[in-house]
Structure formats: C-alpha cells, structure tokens
C-alpha cells in the first residue's frame, strides 16, 4: 500500500515545494510548505528557543485517508515519510533547507 500511496503523492504533490513565511504575533517564525498545486504539505513553527513544532497539512491527510481507507494519522505518517524520503529529511533541523531564503543566519 505504501508504494501506491507514494506514487499518488508523487503525482498529486510532486517534487516542487513552495515556501510561505510569516512572522506570528508572538514573534515566532511560521513556514508553510506547499506543493506544485498549492496544497499544504506541512507547516512548521520555530520558537524563540529554536525548537520546532510541526503541523500536518489537514486537507492532504483527509484526502489520503478517504482515498486509501486509512486513518488521518496513518495518512499523516505516509505523507511525512514520503516527504522526508523525497527531500532527504533525516532530522527535524533538516527542514532548514526550506528557510534559507528567508533567514541565512539559521543553521
């Protein structure tokens, strides 16, 4: 089933990642990673202390859940694993590759 879902995600979300950055009211950095068709893949927040909080793309999880008859939590794990494999994300800080254009002081 994983291969089928990954093939679907390759077609539906693709390789391209568009990043939207927003500074929140509480002075955290919020990043939204969108697919080629403007679907939210995931978003994450970087707190003042450098910790990351990752949020799932709700509509993507709902779609995968409905189409493949799995729970939204299982769909989230499928999307997470697919995204991590596709973009060589081995640890949370690897998400920094998507924020370099906004803040070159982060490592």
C-alpha positions, 0 to 999 in steps of 0.5 A: 500500500505504501508504494501506491500511496507514494506514487499518488503523492508523487503525482498529486504533490510532486517534487516542487515545494513552495515556501510561505513565511510569516512572522506570528504575533508572538514573534515566532517564525511560521513556514508553510510548505506547499506543493506544485498545486498549492496544497499544504504539505506541512507547516512548521513553527520555530520558537524563540528557543529554536525548537520546532513544532510541526503541523500536518497539512489537514486537507492532504491527510483527509484526502489520503485517508478517504482515498486509501481507507486509512486513518488521518494519522496513518495518512499523516505518517505516509505523507511525512515519510514520503516527504522526508524520503523525497527531500532527504529529511533525516532530522527535524533541523533538516527542514532548514533547507526550506528557510534559507531564503528567508533567514541565512543566519539559521543553521 
